[in-house]
Amino acid sequence: MESQMANGSAARAASKPKGDGVFSRIGRVFSSLGRFVRESYVETWHKSAWPTWTELRQFTTVVIFAVLVVAVWIGGLDFVLGRITEQIAGGRMVR
């Protein structure tokens, strides 16, 4: 009797629980992905505050102005540091 219980317990312990196969894992991944897409849609379109067209134009103008200021700043630094480097190198810079 003892050997039957041991064999039966071992067989139950070795068998996989249902729902642990490859296909069920793939199904859970797609289920999670679908839930993520649905929740993202709801949050994007229903819970977010979107700017008005006037605000959008103002923000765009600010960004363009900031990009131009940074571009001029970097260009100016490049020019000045290039001239300093030419003076140090004695005009022997390879272009």
N, C-alpha and C positions, 0 to 999 in steps of 0.2 A: 504494500500500500504506500509505503514511504517513497519508493522509487517512482510510482505513478504521479505523486504530488510534485516531486522534484522535476520530473520531465514536463509535466503540464505547466508548472511555473516558469521553467526555462523557455518553453515554447512561447508563452505569452510575453515574456520579457524581451525575447528576440524579435518578435513581430513588430512592424512599424505601426504606429497609430494611423488611422485613415486620414487622408487629407495632407499627408506629408510628401507626396510625390512631386515629380518635376512639374507636371502640368498644373497641379494645384498651386505651386509656388508662382508659376508664370501667371496664372489667373489672379493671384493676390497682387502681383506687381501691376498688372493692367488695371485692376480695380482701384489700387492706390493712385495710379496715374490719372485715371478718370476723375476720381474725387478731387485731386489737386487741380485739374483743369477747371472743373465746375466751381470750386471755391475761388480760384483766381479770377474767373469771369465775374462772379458775384461781387467780389471785392473791388475789381477794377471799375465796373460800370455802375455799381449801386452804392458803394461805401466811400469812394474817393471823391474829393472836391476838385472839380476841373476848373481851370481858369476861364474867364470870359475872353472874347476876342480882343478886347482892349488890353486886358492884362497880358495876354499872350504876345501882342505886338510890343508892349512895353518891355517885357522880359527879354524878348528877342533882340530888341534894340540895345538893351544893357549888355547882353552877351556879346553881340557883334562889337560894340564899343570896347569892351574889356579885352576881347581877342586882338583887336587892332592896337590897343595900348601895349599889351604884352609883346606883340610882334615888333612894334617900333622899339621897345625897350631892348629886346634881345638883339635886334638888328644893330642898334646903336652900340651895345656892348661888344658885339662881334667886330664892328668897324674900329672902335677905339682900341680894343685889345689886339686886333690885327696890326694896327699902326704901331703900337708899342712893341709888339713882337718884331716887326720889320726894323724898328730903330735898334733894338737889342741885337738882332742878327746882322745888322749892317746892310740891309737891303738884299740879302742873299736868299730870300724866301723863294721856294719853288712853287709855281702856280699851276 
